[in-house]
Amino acid sequence: MVSRKHKRAAMYKKLQLLRSITNSHAQSKTSIVLDASKYIEDLKRKIDEMNRDIVVETVQASLPLQLKVEAQEKGFVIEVFTERSCCGLLVFILEAFEELGLDVRQARVSCSDRFHLEAIGARDNQGGHEDQIDAQVVKEAVLQAIQCWSETSEQK
C-alpha cells in the first residue's frame, strides 16, 4: 500500500513537472494549474492560427487569388480576384455568406475571363444580441468556400 507521504511526493513532482513545462513561476497548486490551463489555451490558439495559414497556402497554391475582407461600420467589404474564370465559385461563396448570416447588400461580379467579386455583406441584427463576427472569420469562411469549390471542380 502506498503511503500518504509517497502520494504527496508524487503529486509534488507532477506539479513541479507541470510548472516547468508551462514555464510557470507560481507556487500554489491552484496557480500552477491555472497557468497550465492558460498555456494549453495559448497552444490551441497557435494551432488554430497554423491551420488557418495552411488553408490559405493550400487555396493559394491551387488557385492563385487575391482576397480582401475589410470590416465596415455595418458589415464587410469582400473582394475576391483570380486570373482565371471559375465556373460555379460564386455559388460556393454565396453559400458561405449565408452560413455566416451575411446578407449581400450590394455586389459586382465578373466571371467571364477572370473571376472578380466585390460585395458588401452585413448581418441582420434585428433579432437582438447576435454573436459578432470579425473580418478574419469572414475571410476564413470565404477561403474555405474556395477550397471546397476547388476540390469539387477537380473531381469533374
Steps between C-alpha positions, in 0.01 A plus 500: 500500500630845406534737791368854511856626507578325169177630346585857601853463366367367169246783480771755578722360223212510252419861591865598463513327162183681391647825630820453299319397179274805511775740612292588805649685794199430718540340840151383593335194344206707378721759331709231332186336360364840386830577326487159333145569383609834349795325336268242342265773373797681346611179328147449362500856366837445331376175343190679368721771347722238339197317360369828355838564339499150351154556349613833350817346355310200361237716333754743360719218369211338315343826381706819511262759634468826680258521790428809705245529778460836669271569792273799452267670746207274412653204323788394280645577161614176340711486186608180326709504182656220295673509164276229357132432463360288785169352394282440806722679753245774559248245631749366756586852621133599530432182700783600735339843543170332579660273762648807667164675490630769264254666269648627175405868492686583181717298262684517174614175337690410186547135410594512131880497451583547867308471821449829680254553784451818695227470760369681803359259754330580830327308774139569583509563878131569548464185711690646794846404621661283235852366506736751345726391218815673388676538167729203573199267544352622170836456325535145634147412387567632148832313485325182614235550229772545238674186626174301477435636151857410396465143629160461331619641167806271501275194523317595179 
